[in-house]
Amino acid sequence: MLMFMVAGLSALWVVAFLVGYGVTSENVGAAMVQLLPGAFSFALAVKIRPERPRIRLWINILEVVWVLIAFGRIGQGDVTGVLGLILPGIILVLVNTRAARSYFVPGRYF
């Protein structure tokens, strides 16, 4: 559910960015950088099923990318980077709990 929310927030950010700054080729390129991880988050959220350990691995990789994007914003002096650490942090903690790990391991989900 949180991954769908991340994808929706990413799409909302892109729309707000393009409305606020105008649709130019440079702005569209900057918006795509934010939209690609959001689209990937949506695709992974749709594919979550029991006994698919690779999906869990890709979720972890995606959330680390989101954390790196947030650190990049913090490094540029953008305060939204701090807020951008919240959802990836929560998702990383929840995906790596014992219950979630057993959900993704083949043959071990009850």
Gaussian input, Z-matrix of N, CA and C with variables (Angstrom, degrees):
# hf/3-21g

backbone

0 1
 N
 C     1     B1
 C     2     B2     1     A1
 N     3     B3     2     A2     1     D1
 C     4     B4     3     A3     2     D2
 C     5     B5     4     A4     3     D3
 N     6     B6     5     A5     4     D4
 C     7     B7     6     A6     5     D5
 C     8     B8     7     A7     6     D6
 N     9     B9     8     A8     7     D7
 C    10    B10     9     A9     8     D8
 C    11    B11    10    A10     9     D9
 N    12    B12    11    A11    10    D10
 C    13    B13    12    A12    11    D11
 C    14    B14    13    A13    12    D12
 N    15    B15    14    A14    13    D13
 C    16    B16    15    A15    14    D14
 C    17    B17    16    A16    15    D15
 N    18    B18    17    A17    16    D16
 C    19    B19    18    A18    17    D17
 C    20    B20    19    A19    18    D18
 N    21    B21    20    A20    19    D19
 C    22    B22    21    A21    20    D20
 C    23    B23    22    A22    21    D21
 N    24    B24    23    A23    22    D22
 C    25    B25    24    A24    23    D23
 C    26    B26    25    A25    24    D24
 N    27    B27    26    A26    25    D25
 C    28    B28    27    A27    26    D26
 C    29    B29    28    A28    27    D27
 N    30    B30    29    A29    28    D28
 C    31    B31    30    A30    29    D29
 C    32    B32    31    A31    30    D30
 N    33    B33    32    A32    31    D31
 C    34    B34    33    A33    32    D32
 C    35    B35    34    A34    33    D33
 N    36    B36    35    A35    34    D34
 C    37    B37    36    A36    35    D35
 C    38    B38    37    A37    36    D36
 N    39    B39    38    A38    37    D37
 C    40    B40    39    A39    38    D38
 C    41    B41    40    A40    39    D39
 N    42    B42    41    A41    40    D40
 C    43    B43    42    A42    41    D41
 C    44    B44    43    A43    42    D42
 N    45    B45    44    A44    43    D43
 C    46    B46    45    A45    44    D44
 C    47    B47    46    A46    45    D45
 N    48    B48    47    A47    46    D46
 C    49    B49    48    A48    47    D47
 C    50    B50    49    A49    48    D48
 N    51    B51    50    A50    49    D49
 C    52    B52    51    A51    50    D50
 C    53    B53    52    A52    51    D51
 N    54    B54    53    A53    52    D52
 C    55    B55    54    A54    53    D53
 C    56    B56    55    A55    54    D54
 N    57    B57    56    A56    55    D55
 C    58    B58    57    A57    56    D56
 C    59    B59    58    A58    57    D57
 N    60    B60    59    A59    58    D58
 C    61    B61    60    A60    59    D59
 C    62    B62    61    A61    60    D60
 N    63    B63    62    A62    61    D61
 C    64    B64    63    A63    62    D62
 C    65    B65    64    A64    63    D63
 N    66    B66    65    A65    64    D64
 C    67    B67    66    A66    65    D65
 C    68    B68    67    A67    66    D66
 N    69    B69    68    A68    67    D67
 C    70    B70    69    A69    68    D68
 C    71    B71    70    A70    69    D69
 N    72    B72    71    A71    70    D70
 C    73    B73    72    A72    71    D71
 C    74    B74    73    A73    72    D72
 N    75    B75    74    A74    73    D73
 C    76    B76    75    A75    74    D74
 C    77    B77    76    A76    75    D75
 N    78    B78    77    A77    76    D76
 C    79    B79    78    A78    77    D77
 C    80    B80    79    A79    78    D78
 N    81    B81    80    A80    79    D79
 C    82    B82    81    A81    80    D80
 C    83    B83    82    A82    81    D81
 N    84    B84    83    A83    82    D82
 C    85    B85    84    A84    83    D83
 C    86    B86    85    A85    84    D84
 N    87    B87    86    A86    85    D85
 C    88    B88    87    A87    86    D86
 C    89    B89    88    A88    87    D87
 N    90    B90    89    A89    88    D88
 C    91    B91    90    A90    89    D89
 C    92    B92    91    A91    90    D90
 N    93    B93    92    A92    91    D91
 C    94    B94    93    A93    92    D92
 C    95    B95    94    A94    93    D93
 N    96    B96    95    A95    94    D94
 C    97    B97    96    A96    95    D95
 C    98    B98    97    A97    96    D96
 N    99    B99    98    A98    97    D97
 C   100   B100    99    A99    98    D98
 C   101   B101   100   A100    99    D99
 N   102   B102   101   A101   100   D100
 C   103   B103   102   A102   101   D101
 C   104   B104   103   A103   102   D102
 N   105   B105   104   A104   103   D103
 C   106   B106   105   A105   104   D104
 C   107   B107   106   A106   105   D105
 N   108   B108   107   A107   106   D106
 C   109   B109   108   A108   107   D107
 C   110   B110   109   A109   108   D108
 N   111   B111   110   A110   109   D109
 C   112   B112   111   A111   110   D110
 C   113   B113   112   A112   111   D111
 N   114   B114   113   A113   112   D112
 C   115   B115   114   A114   113   D113
 C   116   B116   115   A115   114   D114
 N   117   B117   116   A116   115   D115
 C   118   B118   117   A117   116   D116
 C   119   B119   118   A118   117   D117
 N   120   B120   119   A119   118   D118
 C   121   B121   120   A120   119   D119
 C   122   B122   121   A121   120   D120
 N   123   B123   122   A122   121   D121
 C   124   B124   123   A123   122   D122
 C   125   B125   124   A124   123   D123
 N   126   B126   125   A125   124   D124
 C   127   B127   126   A126   125   D125
 C   128   B128   127   A127   126   D126
 N   129   B129   128   A128   127   D127
 C   130   B130   129   A129   128   D128
 C   131   B131   130   A130   129   D129
 N   132   B132   131   A131   130   D130
 C   133   B133   132   A132   131   D131
 C   134   B134   133   A133   132   D132
 N   135   B135   134   A134   133   D133
 C   136   B136   135   A135   134   D134
 C   137   B137   136   A136   135   D135
 N   138   B138   137   A137   136   D136
 C   139   B139   138   A138   137   D137
 C   140   B140   139   A139   138   D138
 N   141   B141   140   A140   139   D139
 C   142   B142   141   A141   140   D140
 C   143   B143   142   A142   141   D141
 N   144   B144   143   A143   142   D142
 C   145   B145   144   A144   143   D143
 C   146   B146   145   A145   144   D144
 N   147   B147   146   A146   145   D145
 C   148   B148   147   A147   146   D146
 C   149   B149   148   A148   147   D147
 N   150   B150   149   A149   148   D148
 C   151   B151   150   A150   149   D149
 C   152   B152   151   A151   150   D150
 N   153   B153   152   A152   151   D151
 C   154   B154   153   A153   152   D152
 C   155   B155   154   A154   153   D153
 N   156   B156   155   A155   154   D154
 C   157   B157   156   A156   155   D155
 C   158   B158   157   A157   156   D156
 N   159   B159   158   A158   157   D157
 C   160   B160   159   A159   158   D158
 C   161   B161   160   A160   159   D159
 N   162   B162   161   A161   160   D160
 C   163   B163   162   A162   161   D161
 C   164   B164   163   A163   162   D162
 N   165   B165   164   A164   163   D163
 C   166   B166   165   A165   164   D164
 C   167   B167   166   A166   165   D165
 N   168   B168   167   A167   166   D166
 C   169   B169   168   A168   167   D167
 C   170   B170   169   A169   168   D168
 N   171   B171   170   A170   169   D169
 C   172   B172   171   A171   170   D170
 C   173   B173   172   A172   171   D171
 N   174   B174   173   A173   172   D172
 C   175   B175   174   A174   173   D173
 C   176   B176   175   A175   174   D174
 N   177   B177   176   A176   175   D175
 C   178   B178   177   A177   176   D176
 C   179   B179   178   A178   177   D177
 N   180   B180   179   A179   178   D178
 C   181   B181   180   A180   179   D179
 C   182   B182   181   A181   180   D180
 N   183   B183   182   A182   181   D181
 C   184   B184   183   A183   182   D182
 C   185   B185   184   A184   183   D183
 N   186   B186   185   A185   184   D184
 C   187   B187   186   A186   185   D185
 C   188   B188   187   A187   186   D186
 N   189   B189   188   A188   187   D187
 C   190   B190   189   A189   188   D188
 C   191   B191   190   A190   189   D189
 N   192   B192   191   A191   190   D190
 C   193   B193   192   A192   191   D191
 C   194   B194   193   A193   192   D192
 N   195   B195   194   A194   193   D193
 C   196   B196   195   A195   194   D194
 C   197   B197   196   A196   195   D195
 N   198   B198   197   A197   196   D196
 C   199   B199   198   A198   197   D197
 C   200   B200   199   A199   198   D198
 N   201   B201   200   A200   199   D199
 C   202   B202   201   A201   200   D200
 C   203   B203   202   A202   201   D201
 N   204   B204   203   A203   202   D202
 C   205   B205   204   A204   203   D203
 C   206   B206   205   A205   204   D204
 N   207   B207   206   A206   205   D205
 C   208   B208   207   A207   206   D206
 C   209   B209   208   A208   207   D207
 N   210   B210   209   A209   208   D208
 C   211   B211   210   A210   209   D209
 C   212   B212   211   A211   210   D210
 N   213   B213   212   A212   211   D211
 C   214   B214   213   A213   212   D212
 C   215   B215   214   A214   213   D213
 N   216   B216   215   A215   214   D214
 C   217   B217   216   A216   215   D215
 C   218   B218   217   A217   216   D216
 N   219   B219   218   A218   217   D217
 C   220   B220   219   A219   218   D218
 C   221   B221   220   A220   219   D219
 N   222   B222   221   A221   220   D220
 C   223   B223   222   A222   221   D221
 C   224   B224   223   A223   222   D222
 N   225   B225   224   A224   223   D223
 C   226   B226   225   A225   224   D224
 C   227   B227   226   A226   225   D225
 N   228   B228   227   A227   226   D226
 C   229   B229   228   A228   227   D227
 C   230   B230   229   A229   228   D228
 N   231   B231   230   A230   229   D229
 C   232   B232   231   A231   230   D230
 C   233   B233   232   A232   231   D231
 N   234   B234   233   A233   232   D232
 C   235   B235   234   A234   233   D233
 C   236   B236   235   A235   234   D234
 N   237   B237   236   A236   235   D235
 C   238   B238   237   A237   236   D236
 C   239   B239   238   A238   237   D237
 N   240   B240   239   A239   238   D238
 C   241   B241   240   A240   239   D239
 C   242   B242   241   A241   240   D240
 N   243   B243   242   A242   241   D241
 C   244   B244   243   A243   242   D242
 C   245   B245   244   A244   243   D243
 N   246   B246   245   A245   244   D244
 C   247   B247   246   A246   245   D245
 C   248   B248   247   A247   246   D246
 N   249   B249   248   A248   247   D247
 C   250   B250   249   A249   248   D248
 C   251   B251   250   A250   249   D249
 N   252   B252   251   A251   250   D250
 C   253   B253   252   A252   251   D251
 C   254   B254   253   A253   252   D252
 N   255   B255   254   A254   253   D253
 C   256   B256   255   A255   254   D254
 C   257   B257   256   A256   255   D255
 N   258   B258   257   A257   256   D256
 C   259   B259   258   A258   257   D257
 C   260   B260   259   A259   258   D258
 N   261   B261   260   A260   259   D259
 C   262   B262   261   A261   260   D260
 C   263   B263   262   A262   261   D261
 N   264   B264   263   A263   262   D262
 C   265   B265   264   A264   263   D263
 C   266   B266   265   A265   264   D264
 N   267   B267   266   A266   265   D265
 C   268   B268   267   A267   266   D266
 C   269   B269   268   A268   267   D267
 N   270   B270   269   A269   268   D268
 C   271   B271   270   A270   269   D269
 C   272   B272   271   A271   270   D270
 N   273   B273   272   A272   271   D271
 C   274   B274   273   A273   272   D272
 C   275   B275   274   A274   273   D273
 N   276   B276   275   A275   274   D274
 C   277   B277   276   A276   275   D275
 C   278   B278   277   A277   276   D276
 N   279   B279   278   A278   277   D277
 C   280   B280   279   A279   278   D278
 C   281   B281   280   A280   279   D279
 N   282   B282   281   A281   280   D280
 C   283   B283   282   A282   281   D281
 C   284   B284   283   A283   282   D282
 N   285   B285   284   A284   283   D283
 C   286   B286   285   A285   284   D284
 C   287   B287   286   A286   285   D285
 N   288   B288   287   A287   286   D286
 C   289   B289   288   A288   287   D287
 C   290   B290   289   A289   288   D288
 N   291   B291   290   A290   289   D289
 C   292   B292   291   A291   290   D290
 C   293   B293   292   A292   291   D291
 N   294   B294   293   A293   292   D292
 C   295   B295   294   A294   293   D293
 C   296   B296   295   A295   294   D294
 N   297   B297   296   A296   295   D295
 C   298   B298   297   A297   296   D296
 C   299   B299   298   A298   297   D297
 N   300   B300   299   A299   298   D298
 C   301   B301   300   A300   299   D299
 C   302   B302   301   A301   300   D300
 N   303   B303   302   A302   301   D301
 C   304   B304   303   A303   302   D302
 C   305   B305   304   A304   303   D303
 N   306   B306   305   A305   304   D304
 C   307   B307   306   A306   305   D305
 C   308   B308   307   A307   306   D306
 N   309   B309   308   A308   307   D307
 C   310   B310   309   A309   308   D308
 C   311   B311   310   A310   309   D309
 N   312   B312   311   A311   310   D310
 C   313   B313   312   A312   311   D311
 C   314   B314   313   A313   312   D312
 N   315   B315   314   A314   313   D313
 C   316   B316   315   A315   314   D314
 C   317   B317   316   A316   315   D315
 N   318   B318   317   A317   316   D316
 C   319   B319   318   A318   317   D317
 C   320   B320   319   A319   318   D318
 N   321   B321   320   A320   319   D319
 C   322   B322   321   A321   320   D320
 C   323   B323   322   A322   321   D321
 N   324   B324   323   A323   322   D322
 C   325   B325   324   A324   323   D323
 C   326   B326   325   A325   324   D324
 N   327   B327   326   A326   325   D325
 C   328   B328   327   A327   326   D326
 C   329   B329   328   A328   327   D327

   B1=1.4396
   B2=1.5356
   B3=1.3383
   B4=1.4643
   B5=1.5249
   B6=1.3161
   B7=1.4619
   B8=1.5259
   B9=1.3325
   B10=1.4654
   B11=1.5309
   B12=1.3356
   B13=1.4480
   B14=1.5319
   B15=1.3250
   B16=1.4650
   B17=1.5286
   B18=1.3252
   B19=1.4674
   B20=1.5311
   B21=1.3199
   B22=1.4648
   B23=1.5163
   B24=1.3281
   B25=1.4619
   B26=1.5175
   B27=1.3151
   B28=1.4606
   B29=1.5238
   B30=1.3253
   B31=1.4677
   B32=1.5325
   B33=1.3254
   B34=1.4592
   B35=1.5246
   B36=1.3288
   B37=1.4600
   B38=1.5253
   B39=1.3295
   B40=1.4698
   B41=1.5242
   B42=1.3229
   B43=1.4665
   B44=1.5252
   B45=1.3323
   B46=1.4666
   B47=1.5219
   B48=1.3172
   B49=1.4652
   B50=1.5214
   B51=1.3251
   B52=1.4656
   B53=1.5230
   B54=1.3211
   B55=1.4635
   B56=1.5286
   B57=1.3231
   B58=1.4564
   B59=1.5152
   B60=1.3185
   B61=1.4624
   B62=1.5270
   B63=1.3004
   B64=1.4543
   B65=1.5157
   B66=1.3206
   B67=1.4611
   B68=1.5204
   B69=1.3219
   B70=1.4603
   B71=1.5247
   B72=1.2993
   B73=1.4660
   B74=1.5272
   B75=1.3171
   B76=1.4615
   B77=1.5283
   B78=1.3320
   B79=1.4616
   B80=1.5264
   B81=1.3195
   B82=1.4669
   B83=1.5283
   B84=1.3228
   B85=1.4668
   B86=1.5156
   B87=1.3222
   B88=1.4679
   B89=1.5303
   B90=1.3226
   B91=1.4658
   B92=1.5319
   B93=1.3198
   B94=1.4686
   B95=1.5220
   B96=1.3309
   B97=1.4634
   B98=1.5237
   B99=1.3189
   B100=1.4699
   B101=1.5253
   B102=1.3166
   B103=1.4625
   B104=1.5280
   B105=1.3187
   B106=1.4712
   B107=1.5306
   B108=1.3466
   B109=1.4632
   B110=1.5314
   B111=1.3254
   B112=1.4647
   B113=1.5213
   B114=1.3299
   B115=1.4669
   B116=1.5277
   B117=1.3246
   B118=1.4612
   B119=1.5300
   B120=1.3234
   B121=1.4664
   B122=1.5285
   B123=1.3264
   B124=1.4588
   B125=1.5267
   B126=1.3440
   B127=1.4674
   B128=1.5322
   B129=1.3244
   B130=1.4683
   B131=1.5212
   B132=1.3252
   B133=1.4688
   B134=1.5260
   B135=1.3219
   B136=1.4644
   B137=1.5302
   B138=1.3277
   B139=1.4637
   B140=1.5292
   B141=1.3295
   B142=1.4692
   B143=1.5222
   B144=1.3093
   B145=1.4712
   B146=1.5272
   B147=1.3092
   B148=1.4696
   B149=1.5255
   B150=1.3120
   B151=1.4592
   B152=1.5240
   B153=1.3066
   B154=1.4667
   B155=1.5235
   B156=1.3323
   B157=1.4695
   B158=1.5258
   B159=1.3061
   B160=1.4682
   B161=1.5267
   B162=1.3217
   B163=1.4613
   B164=1.5299
   B165=1.3258
   B166=1.4710
   B167=1.5283
   B168=1.3066
   B169=1.4577
   B170=1.5284
   B171=1.3289
   B172=1.4582
   B173=1.5323
   B174=1.3318
   B175=1.4670
   B176=1.5286
   B177=1.3338
   B178=1.4602
   B179=1.5294
   B180=1.3169
   B181=1.4735
   B182=1.5239
   B183=1.3299
   B184=1.4645
   B185=1.5297
   B186=1.3039
   B187=1.4661
   B188=1.5246
   B189=1.3197
   B190=1.4685
   B191=1.5304
   B192=1.3339
   B193=1.4692
   B194=1.5258
   B195=1.3375
   B196=1.4680
   B197=1.5255
   B198=1.3300
   B199=1.4729
   B200=1.5341
   B201=1.3241
   B202=1.4676
   B203=1.5277
   B204=1.3286
   B205=1.4693
   B206=1.5258
   B207=1.3326
   B208=1.4661
   B209=1.5308
   B210=1.3354
   B211=1.4623
   B212=1.5282
   B213=1.3243
   B214=1.4567
   B215=1.5172
   B216=1.3121
   B217=1.4690
   B218=1.5194
   B219=1.3271
   B220=1.4595
   B221=1.5282
   B222=1.3260
   B223=1.4556
   B224=1.5170
   B225=1.3241
   B226=1.4609
   B227=1.5242
   B228=1.3301
   B229=1.4577
   B230=1.5179
   B231=1.3338
   B232=1.4603
   B233=1.5266
   B234=1.3236
   B235=1.4609
   B236=1.5297
   B237=1.3206
   B238=1.4680
   B239=1.5237
   B240=1.3275
   B241=1.4597
   B242=1.5124
   B243=1.3314
   B244=1.4693
   B245=1.5208
   B246=1.3297
   B247=1.4675
   B248=1.5251
   B249=1.3284
   B250=1.4556
   B251=1.5174
   B252=1.3107
   B253=1.4684
   B254=1.5261
   B255=1.3185
   B256=1.4683
   B257=1.5259
   B258=1.3350
   B259=1.4711
   B260=1.5272
   B261=1.3347
   B262=1.4723
   B263=1.5234
   B264=1.3311
   B265=1.4683
   B266=1.5083
   B267=1.3295
   B268=1.4667
   B269=1.5258
   B270=1.3265
   B271=1.4664
   B272=1.5209
   B273=1.3357
   B274=1.4696
   B275=1.5236
   B276=1.3162
   B277=1.4685
   B278=1.5256
   B279=1.3300
   B280=1.4675
   B281=1.5231
   B282=1.3289
   B283=1.4655
   B284=1.5217
   B285=1.3173
   B286=1.4572
   B287=1.5243
   B288=1.3301
   B289=1.4660
   B290=1.5267
   B291=1.3024
   B292=1.4652
   B293=1.5338
   B294=1.3219
   B295=1.4645
   B296=1.5266
   B297=1.3174
   B298=1.4627
   B299=1.5201
   B300=1.3230
   B301=1.4704
   B302=1.5204
   B303=1.3358
   B304=1.4673
   B305=1.5351
   B306=1.3300
   B307=1.4636
   B308=1.5297
   B309=1.3193
   B310=1.4536
   B311=1.5240
   B312=1.3320
   B313=1.4626
   B314=1.5270
   B315=1.3349
   B316=1.4709
   B317=1.5369
   B318=1.3219
   B319=1.4524
   B320=1.5159
   B321=1.3353
   B322=1.4532
   B323=1.5064
   B324=1.3204
   B325=1.4617
   B326=1.5162
   B327=1.3191
   B328=1.4573
   B329=1.4785
   A1=111.07
   A2=116.37
   A3=119.28
   A4=111.68
   A5=116.60
   A6=118.80
   A7=111.04
   A8=117.25
   A9=119.85
   A10=109.77
   A11=116.14
   A12=120.49
   A13=110.72
   A14=116.99
   A15=120.85
   A16=110.01
   A17=116.95
   A18=120.31
   A19=110.62
   A20=116.58
   A21=120.17
   A22=112.53
   A23=117.04
   A24=120.42
   A25=111.62
   A26=116.15
   A27=120.14
   A28=110.77
   A29=116.74
   A30=120.84
   A31=110.84
   A32=116.73
   A33=120.53
   A34=111.10
   A35=116.79
   A36=120.91
   A37=110.64
   A38=116.93
   A39=120.82
   A40=110.24
   A41=117.05
   A42=120.20
   A43=110.26
   A44=116.78
   A45=120.07
   A46=111.35
   A47=116.91
   A48=121.39
   A49=110.86
   A50=116.40
   A51=119.82
   A52=111.72
   A53=117.90
   A54=120.27
   A55=109.93
   A56=116.35
   A57=120.07
   A58=114.25
   A59=117.09
   A60=120.12
   A61=113.81
   A62=117.61
   A63=120.50
   A64=111.94
   A65=115.35
   A66=120.99
   A67=108.64
   A68=115.07
   A69=121.37
   A70=106.64
   A71=116.25
   A72=118.50
   A73=110.96
   A74=117.69
   A75=120.70
   A76=111.04
   A77=117.04
   A78=120.73
   A79=112.15
   A80=117.17
   A81=120.20
   A82=109.89
   A83=116.66
   A84=119.85
   A85=112.06
   A86=116.80
   A87=120.44
   A88=110.80
   A89=116.64
   A90=120.31
   A91=110.85
   A92=117.80
   A93=120.65
   A94=111.62
   A95=116.48
   A96=119.85
   A97=110.05
   A98=116.47
   A99=120.62
   A100=111.68
   A101=117.16
   A102=120.23
   A103=112.70
   A104=118.60
   A105=120.58
   A106=113.19
   A107=119.92
   A108=117.44
   A109=113.00
   A110=117.04
   A111=120.21
   A112=111.73
   A113=116.52
   A114=120.36
   A115=110.69
   A116=116.64
   A117=120.91
   A118=110.44
   A119=116.27
   A120=121.07
   A121=110.53
   A122=116.86
   A123=120.77
   A124=111.22
   A125=116.27
   A126=120.12
   A127=111.14
   A128=117.29
   A129=119.75
   A130=111.53
   A131=116.95
   A132=120.16
   A133=110.73
   A134=116.96
   A135=120.21
   A136=111.02
   A137=117.93
   A138=122.01
   A139=114.53
   A140=118.51
   A141=119.70
   A142=109.34
   A143=116.00
   A144=124.31
   A145=107.45
   A146=117.38
   A147=118.71
   A148=110.97
   A149=115.18
   A150=123.65
   A151=113.16
   A152=117.64
   A153=122.06
   A154=108.74
   A155=117.29
   A156=119.88
   A157=114.08
   A158=117.87
   A159=119.10
   A160=111.79
   A161=116.84
   A162=120.10
   A163=109.36
   A164=116.73
   A165=120.62
   A166=110.30
   A167=117.42
   A168=121.13
   A169=110.84
   A170=116.92
   A171=120.76
   A172=111.63
   A173=116.78
   A174=119.50
   A175=109.86
   A176=116.54
   A177=119.98
   A178=111.35
   A179=117.06
   A180=120.67
   A181=110.65
   A182=116.56
   A183=120.36
   A184=111.49
   A185=116.95
   A186=119.47
   A187=111.13
   A188=117.99
   A189=120.21
   A190=109.59
   A191=117.66
   A192=120.76
   A193=109.97
   A194=117.23
   A195=120.63
   A196=110.81
   A197=117.27
   A198=120.80
   A199=109.91
   A200=117.32
   A201=120.36
   A202=111.65
   A203=117.14
   A204=120.36
   A205=109.77
   A206=116.88
   A207=120.94
   A208=110.96
   A209=117.66
   A210=120.43
   A211=111.15
   A212=116.76
   A213=120.25
   A214=111.67
   A215=116.64
   A216=120.10
   A217=111.28
   A218=116.11
   A219=119.35
   A220=109.89
   A221=116.99
   A222=121.56
   A223=113.34
   A224=116.89
   A225=120.84
   A226=112.17
   A227=116.28
   A228=120.34
   A229=114.26
   A230=117.87
   A231=122.03
   A232=109.06
   A233=116.40
   A234=120.57
   A235=112.11
   A236=118.01
   A237=119.38
   A238=112.30
   A239=116.75
   A240=119.51
   A241=112.17
   A242=116.71
   A243=120.43
   A244=109.90
   A245=116.53
   A246=119.95
   A247=111.20
   A248=116.58
   A249=121.21
   A250=114.05
   A251=117.58
   A252=121.27
   A253=112.24
   A254=117.71
   A255=120.76
   A256=112.31
   A257=117.65
   A258=119.88
   A259=113.52
   A260=119.83
   A261=117.64
   A262=112.47
   A263=116.53
   A264=119.56
   A265=112.23
   A266=116.33
   A267=120.58
   A268=110.36
   A269=117.03
   A270=120.28
   A271=110.88
   A272=117.50
   A273=119.89
   A274=111.30
   A275=117.05
   A276=119.95
   A277=110.51
   A278=117.06
   A279=119.86
   A280=112.96
   A281=117.88
   A282=120.43
   A283=111.15
   A284=117.17
   A285=120.00
   A286=113.98
   A287=117.90
   A288=119.84
   A289=108.95
   A290=115.95
   A291=120.73
   A292=111.20
   A293=117.52
   A294=120.56
   A295=111.47
   A296=116.92
   A297=119.89
   A298=111.16
   A299=117.36
   A300=119.81
   A301=110.45
   A302=117.65
   A303=119.49
   A304=110.91
   A305=117.26
   A306=120.90
   A307=110.80
   A308=117.06
   A309=121.15
   A310=114.26
   A311=118.72
   A312=121.43
   A313=109.58
   A314=118.84
   A315=120.84
   A316=113.00
   A317=115.84
   A318=122.01
   A319=115.29
   A320=118.44
   A321=119.77
   A322=112.73
   A323=118.54
   A324=119.92
   A325=108.72
   A326=117.80
   A327=119.42
   A328=109.03
   D1=-41.16
   D2=179.27
   D3=-65.20
   D4=-32.44
   D5=-179.50
   D6=-70.01
   D7=-33.79
   D8=173.83
   D9=-64.97
   D10=-38.40
   D11=179.25
   D12=-65.54
   D13=-40.93
   D14=177.52
   D15=-61.84
   D16=-42.31
   D17=179.32
   D18=-64.41
   D19=-42.25
   D20=178.51
   D21=-65.36
   D22=-41.76
   D23=177.54
   D24=-65.42
   D25=-35.39
   D26=177.14
   D27=-64.15
   D28=-44.69
   D29=178.51
   D30=-65.13
   D31=-39.92
   D32=178.52
   D33=-64.66
   D34=-39.38
   D35=177.89
   D36=-62.73
   D37=-41.71
   D38=-179.76
   D39=-62.67
   D40=-44.53
   D41=179.72
   D42=-63.68
   D43=-45.77
   D44=-179.91
   D45=-63.64
   D46=-39.00
   D47=178.86
   D48=-63.18
   D49=-46.77
   D50=-178.06
   D51=-69.45
   D52=-34.85
   D53=176.93
   D54=-69.44
   D55=-41.65
   D56=-176.79
   D57=-72.39
   D58=-38.79
   D59=-175.12
   D60=-105.97
   D61=-6.10
   D62=179.95
   D63=90.27
   D64=157.76
   D65=-177.76
   D66=-95.47
   D67=97.55
   D68=173.36
   D69=-122.33
   D70=167.46
   D71=-178.51
   D72=-63.83
   D73=-36.28
   D74=178.73
   D75=-66.66
   D76=-42.54
   D77=179.77
   D78=-68.75
   D79=-36.94
   D80=177.07
   D81=-64.55
   D82=-40.63
   D83=177.21
   D84=-63.39
   D85=-42.48
   D86=177.99
   D87=-65.52
   D88=-36.71
   D89=179.48
   D90=-69.40
   D91=-34.91
   D92=179.49
   D93=-65.45
   D94=-32.89
   D95=177.48
   D96=-60.65
   D97=-36.49
   D98=178.69
   D99=-81.82
   D100=-31.52
   D101=-175.86
   D102=-76.59
   D103=-32.31
   D104=-177.73
   D105=-60.81
   D106=-49.03
   D107=175.96
   D108=-63.29
   D109=-31.70
   D110=177.18
   D111=-66.68
   D112=-41.38
   D113=177.56
   D114=-66.97
   D115=-38.54
   D116=177.44
   D117=-65.84
   D118=-36.97
   D119=176.45
   D120=-62.68
   D121=-42.55
   D122=177.89
   D123=-63.59
   D124=-43.91
   D125=-179.54
   D126=-62.76
   D127=-40.68
   D128=178.27
   D129=-68.52
   D130=-38.28
   D131=-179.86
   D132=-63.50
   D133=-34.60
   D134=178.50
   D135=-70.05
   D136=-31.89
   D137=-175.17
   D138=-88.96
   D139=-0.48
   D140=-177.95
   D141=-66.12
   D142=120.69
   D143=177.20
   D144=-144.94
   D145=160.30
   D146=175.11
   D147=-62.88
   D148=151.65
   D149=174.09
   D150=63.46
   D151=39.07
   D152=174.50
   D153=-127.66
   D154=81.93
   D155=-175.02
   D156=-66.37
   D157=-26.38
   D158=179.77
   D159=-68.40
   D160=-31.14
   D161=177.49
   D162=-63.03
   D163=-42.01
   D164=177.97
   D165=-62.14
   D166=-41.16
   D167=177.78
   D168=-61.55
   D169=-45.24
   D170=-179.80
   D171=-67.12
   D172=-33.90
   D173=175.87
   D174=-63.45
   D175=-44.05
   D176=178.08
   D177=-61.43
   D178=-43.79
   D179=179.14
   D180=-62.62
   D181=-44.14
   D182=-179.85
   D183=-62.44
   D184=-42.52
   D185=-178.91
   D186=-68.54
   D187=-32.80
   D188=174.89
   D189=-65.93
   D190=-37.16
   D191=175.84
   D192=-62.00
   D193=-43.87
   D194=177.47
   D195=-60.78
   D196=-40.32
   D197=178.71
   D198=-64.43
   D199=-41.57
   D200=178.37
   D201=-64.85
   D202=-37.89
   D203=175.50
   D204=-62.21
   D205=-42.47
   D206=179.13
   D207=-64.67
   D208=-41.48
   D209=177.09
   D210=-63.92
   D211=-36.46
   D212=176.08
   D213=-62.50
   D214=-39.68
   D215=176.96
   D216=-66.41
   D217=-41.98
   D218=178.33
   D219=-61.82
   D220=-41.25
   D221=179.11
   D222=-63.27
   D223=-25.94
   D224=178.50
   D225=-90.74
   D226=3.25
   D227=178.72
   D228=85.58
   D229=13.21
   D230=179.53
   D231=-88.70
   D232=123.21
   D233=-176.38
   D234=-71.01
   D235=-21.40
   D236=-179.30
   D237=-67.48
   D238=-14.59
   D239=176.48
   D240=-63.23
   D241=-34.96
   D242=177.97
   D243=-65.08
   D244=-42.91
   D245=177.65
   D246=-68.20
   D247=-29.96
   D248=178.80
   D249=-70.35
   D250=-10.38
   D251=177.13
   D252=-85.42
   D253=-16.71
   D254=-172.21
   D255=-67.63
   D256=-59.39
   D257=-176.54
   D258=-63.59
   D259=-45.92
   D260=177.10
   D261=-60.67
   D262=-36.91
   D263=177.82
   D264=-62.92
   D265=-44.46
   D266=178.89
   D267=-63.40
   D268=-44.66
   D269=-178.82
   D270=-64.83
   D271=-40.99
   D272=178.44
   D273=-62.02
   D274=-41.16
   D275=178.70
   D276=-65.59
   D277=-45.44
   D278=-177.02
   D279=-68.93
   D280=-36.21
   D281=-178.77
   D282=-72.15
   D283=-24.05
   D284=-177.08
   D285=-102.31
   D286=14.93
   D287=173.07
   D288=-75.00
   D289=163.93
   D290=-178.11
   D291=-61.12
   D292=-41.54
   D293=-179.56
   D294=-63.92
   D295=-41.47
   D296=179.56
   D297=-68.64
   D298=-40.06
   D299=178.52
   D300=-62.51
   D301=-41.51
   D302=-179.80
   D303=-70.26
   D304=-26.64
   D305=177.41
   D306=-65.17
   D307=-36.56
   D308=-176.29
   D309=-89.12
   D310=-12.79
   D311=-177.93
   D312=-82.45
   D313=129.11
   D314=179.93
   D315=-62.36
   D316=132.69
   D317=174.27
   D318=79.97
   D319=3.42
   D320=-176.63
   D321=-116.94
   D322=2.63
   D323=-179.55
   D324=-91.72
   D325=133.89
   D326=-176.74
   D327=-81.93

